[in-house]
């Protein structure tokens, strides 16, 4: 089991939903397994530990900074839930010019792999007019203010 991410995912599922002769809801034991799996570099285990800091389960105090750090480990390992979660958490714990680009990168990676919520966010952001599209509208006689209003509406929705 240790060192196998698919097995780790099945363990997490058993503790959350039941199965494999495991009593669902024993989050303290689940967190212990997740910490052990994360020590072995399993992306799903890092996602589990990150979720414990997001949701405060297993006796863990909520901490978005710790959650983002664990989710980043899971995201780098390819876990789509961690990719989505790091994209959502990063703006809450980090500031700077690179945050929107990094956030967008992880959201797109998660969407590309089939994460439903990430796909909706990416689809919404894909509707955002690009600079080229804005210039085309303006050169076609488009109204500057209505174009800017459209752009801002899309950006604020994202």
Secondary structure as UniProt FT lines:
FT   TURN            2..3
FT   HELIX           5..17
FT   TURN            20..21
FT   TURN            24..25
FT   HELIX           27..39
FT   TURN            40..41
FT   HELIX           43..55
FT   TURN            58..59
FT   HELIX           64..76
FT   TURN            77..78
FT   HELIX           80..93
FT   TURN            97..98
FT   HELIX           99..112
FT   TURN            113..114
FT   HELIX           116..126
FT   HELIX           131..139
FT   TURN            140..141
FT   HELIX           144..157
//
